Amino acid sequence: MLVSAEGIGVARALAASGGYRVDTNRDLVALGGSNLLAGLSQGFVQLGGSSQTAAVVRGGGKTQLASLVGAVLILLLARDPATGAWGRADRHPAWEVPVEAVVVRVDGPSFYANAAVVKQYVLELARTEDAPPRAVVLDMADDHDVDVETLDMLNELVEPLSRAGVELRLAAVHAPVVELLRRGGLTARVRIEPTLDAAVDARA
């Protein structure tokens, strides 16, 4: 009931800002129907994704396609030598790019719908570098929670990267996510650092 109220509240707020009307009865029917199908197929409980919806709208998204497109874009982070700030290398050609590390982040949270694509992109980035990087650093600042598929994806990245002589490092990981990583056995396999600088500059 709380989830329904939250979803309807977000929908009404977005509708008011966008100048359109929300039919709460249709929302409830859709939410109930999706959970019924999820139950019959042993799928995930459907909660509506209120926070994700608000984030997509703020980012200019108009349809559900925005979530999928944003989810698979991995941005190559560079460091401003003057301030130490990190940003996209293609937008800041004068900034410093790490020599022995590839720094990446997902443009949005990692979750079950994009986990496989994120894994493939990270492996491709590691393979296509001119010189094999010493480490791949994944910025997880946008991940306030992780699901089972994301944990599996991170676990599955360790082995192929390690065979190529590349270490997987996680940076800016929130405390609740660190606990989930610990439960999933990842803290014993992956270096976790509090900041991008620490992850990039760390030595084996």
C-alpha positions as CSV (number, residue, x, y, z in Angstrom):
1,M,0.0,0.0,0.0
2,L,2.9,2.3,0.9
3,V,4.5,1.6,-2.5
4,S,1.3,2.4,-4.3
5,A,0.9,5.6,-2.5
6,E,4.5,6.6,-3.2
7,G,4.1,5.7,-6.9
8,I,0.9,7.7,-7.3
9,G,2.4,10.7,-5.5
10,V,5.4,10.7,-7.9
11,A,3.1,10.3,-10.9
12,R,0.9,13.2,-9.8
13,A,3.9,15.5,-9.2
14,L,5.4,14.7,-12.6
15,A,2.0,15.0,-14.3
16,A,1.5,18.5,-12.8
17,S,4.9,19.6,-14.0
18,G,4.3,18.2,-17.5
19,G,0.8,19.4,-17.9
20,Y,-0.9,16.0,-18.3
21,R,-3.4,13.9,-16.3
22,V,-2.8,10.7,-14.4
23,D,-5.4,8.0,-14.1
24,T,-4.6,6.4,-10.7
25,N,-7.0,3.5,-11.3
26,R,-5.1,2.5,-14.4
27,D,-1.8,2.8,-12.5
28,L,-3.1,0.5,-9.8
29,V,-4.4,-2.1,-12.3
30,A,-1.1,-2.0,-14.2
31,L,0.9,-2.5,-11.0
32,G,-1.4,-5.3,-9.8
33,G,-1.3,-7.0,-13.1
34,S,2.4,-6.8,-13.4
35,N,2.9,-8.3,-10.0
36,L,0.4,-11.1,-10.8
37,L,2.4,-12.0,-13.9
38,A,5.7,-11.7,-11.9
39,G,4.3,-14.1,-9.3
40,L,3.1,-16.7,-11.9
41,S,6.5,-16.6,-13.6
42,Q,8.6,-16.4,-10.4
43,G,9.8,-13.0,-11.4
44,F,10.7,-9.9,-9.4
45,V,8.1,-7.9,-7.5
46,Q,7.2,-4.8,-9.5
47,L,7.4,-1.5,-7.5
48,G,7.1,1.1,-10.1
49,G,10.6,2.6,-9.9
50,S,9.6,6.0,-8.5
51,S,13.1,7.3,-7.9
52,Q,14.3,6.1,-11.3
53,T,11.3,7.7,-13.0
54,A,12.0,11.0,-11.4
55,A,15.7,10.8,-12.4
56,V,14.9,10.0,-16.0
57,V,12.4,12.9,-16.3
58,R,14.9,15.3,-14.8
59,G,17.4,14.1,-17.4
60,G,15.0,14.8,-20.2
61,G,13.7,11.3,-20.9
62,K,10.3,10.9,-22.4
63,T,9.8,7.1,-22.6
64,Q,11.0,3.9,-21.0
65,L,13.7,3.7,-23.7
66,A,15.6,6.4,-21.8
67,S,16.3,4.0,-19.0
68,L,17.7,1.3,-21.3
69,V,19.8,3.8,-23.3
70,G,21.2,5.6,-20.2
71,A,21.9,2.3,-18.5
72,V,24.3,1.0,-21.1
73,L,26.4,4.1,-21.6
74,I,29.7,3.7,-19.9
75,L,31.5,7.0,-19.7
76,L,35.3,7.3,-19.7
77,L,36.1,9.4,-16.6
78,A,39.7,12.0,-17.0
79,R,41.2,14.1,-14.0
80,D,41.5,17.9,-13.9
81,P,45.1,18.5,-12.9
82,A,44.1,21.8,-11.3
83,T,41.2,20.8,-9.1
84,G,41.4,17.0,-9.1
85,A,37.8,16.7,-10.3
86,W,36.9,13.8,-12.6
87,G,34.9,14.1,-15.9
88,R,34.5,12.7,-19.3
89,A,37.7,12.4,-21.2
90,D,36.0,13.3,-24.5
91,R,34.7,16.5,-23.1
92,H,37.9,17.5,-21.4
93,P,40.8,16.7,-23.8
94,A,43.2,18.8,-21.7
95,W,42.6,16.8,-18.5
96,E,44.9,13.9,-17.5
97,V,43.9,10.4,-18.4
98,P,45.3,7.6,-16.2
99,V,48.1,5.8,-17.9
100,E,47.7,2.3,-16.4
101,A,44.0,2.3,-15.5
102,V,40.7,2.5,-17.3
103,V,38.2,4.5,-15.4
104,V,34.6,3.9,-16.2
105,R,31.1,4.5,-14.8
106,V,27.6,3.6,-15.9
107,D,25.4,6.6,-16.7
108,G,22.9,5.6,-14.0
109,P,22.6,2.7,-11.5
110,S,23.6,-0.8,-12.4
111,F,20.7,-3.3,-12.1
112,Y,19.3,-6.5,-13.6
113,A,18.3,-5.0,-16.9
114,N,21.7,-3.7,-17.8
115,A,24.1,-6.0,-15.9
116,A,25.0,-8.2,-18.9
117,V,25.6,-5.1,-21.1
118,V,27.8,-3.4,-18.5
119,K,29.9,-6.6,-18.2
120,Q,30.4,-6.8,-21.9
121,Y,31.3,-3.1,-22.2
122,V,33.8,-3.3,-19.4
123,L,35.5,-6.4,-21.0
124,E,35.6,-4.7,-24.4
125,L,37.1,-1.6,-22.9
126,A,39.8,-3.6,-21.3
127,R,40.6,-5.5,-24.5
128,T,40.6,-2.5,-26.9
129,E,43.1,-0.4,-25.0
130,D,46.3,0.1,-26.9
131,A,48.3,-1.2,-23.9
132,P,46.7,-3.6,-21.4
133,P,45.6,-1.5,-18.4
134,R,46.8,-2.5,-14.9
135,A,43.3,-2.0,-13.6
136,V,39.7,-1.3,-14.5
137,V,38.2,1.1,-12.0
138,L,34.4,1.1,-11.9
139,D,32.9,4.3,-10.3
140,M,29.9,3.1,-8.3
141,A,28.9,6.5,-6.8
142,D,25.4,6.3,-8.5
143,D,24.7,2.8,-7.0
144,H,22.9,3.2,-3.7
145,D,21.8,-0.4,-3.9
146,V,22.6,-3.5,-6.0
147,D,20.6,-6.5,-6.9
148,V,21.6,-10.1,-7.4
149,E,22.3,-9.7,-11.1
150,T,24.7,-6.8,-10.4
151,L,26.5,-8.9,-7.8
152,D,26.8,-11.8,-10.3
153,M,28.0,-9.4,-13.0
154,L,30.8,-8.1,-10.8
155,N,31.8,-11.6,-9.7
156,E,31.9,-12.7,-13.4
157,L,34.1,-9.8,-14.3
158,V,36.9,-10.7,-11.9
159,E,38.0,-14.0,-13.6
160,P,38.3,-12.8,-17.2
161,L,40.0,-9.6,-16.2
162,S,42.4,-11.4,-13.9
163,R,43.3,-13.8,-16.7
164,A,44.2,-10.8,-18.8
165,G,46.4,-9.4,-16.0
166,V,43.8,-6.7,-15.2
167,E,42.6,-6.0,-11.7
168,L,39.0,-4.9,-11.1
169,R,38.6,-2.1,-8.6
170,L,35.4,-0.5,-7.3
171,A,35.4,3.2,-6.2
172,A,33.1,5.4,-4.3
173,V,31.0,2.5,-3.0
174,H,28.3,3.4,-0.5
175,A,28.3,1.6,2.8
176,P,25.1,-0.4,2.3
177,V,26.5,-1.6,-1.1
178,V,29.8,-2.6,0.6
179,E,27.8,-4.8,3.0
180,L,25.9,-6.4,0.0
181,L,29.3,-7.0,-1.7
182,R,30.6,-8.6,1.5
183,R,27.6,-10.9,1.6
184,G,28.2,-11.8,-2.0
185,G,31.8,-12.7,-1.4
186,L,33.1,-9.8,-3.5
187,T,35.1,-7.9,-0.8
188,A,37.5,-10.8,-0.7
189,R,38.0,-10.7,-4.5
190,V,37.8,-7.1,-5.5
191,R,39.7,-4.0,-4.2
192,I,37.3,-1.4,-2.9
193,E,38.4,2.2,-2.5
194,P,36.6,5.2,-1.1
195,T,37.4,7.5,-4.0
196,L,38.4,7.3,-7.7
197,D,41.8,8.8,-6.8
198,A,42.5,6.1,-4.3
199,A,41.4,3.4,-6.7
200,V,43.4,4.7,-9.6
201,D,46.6,5.4,-7.6
202,A,46.5,2.2,-5.5
203,R,49.3,-0.3,-6.0
204,A,49.1,-4.0,-5.9
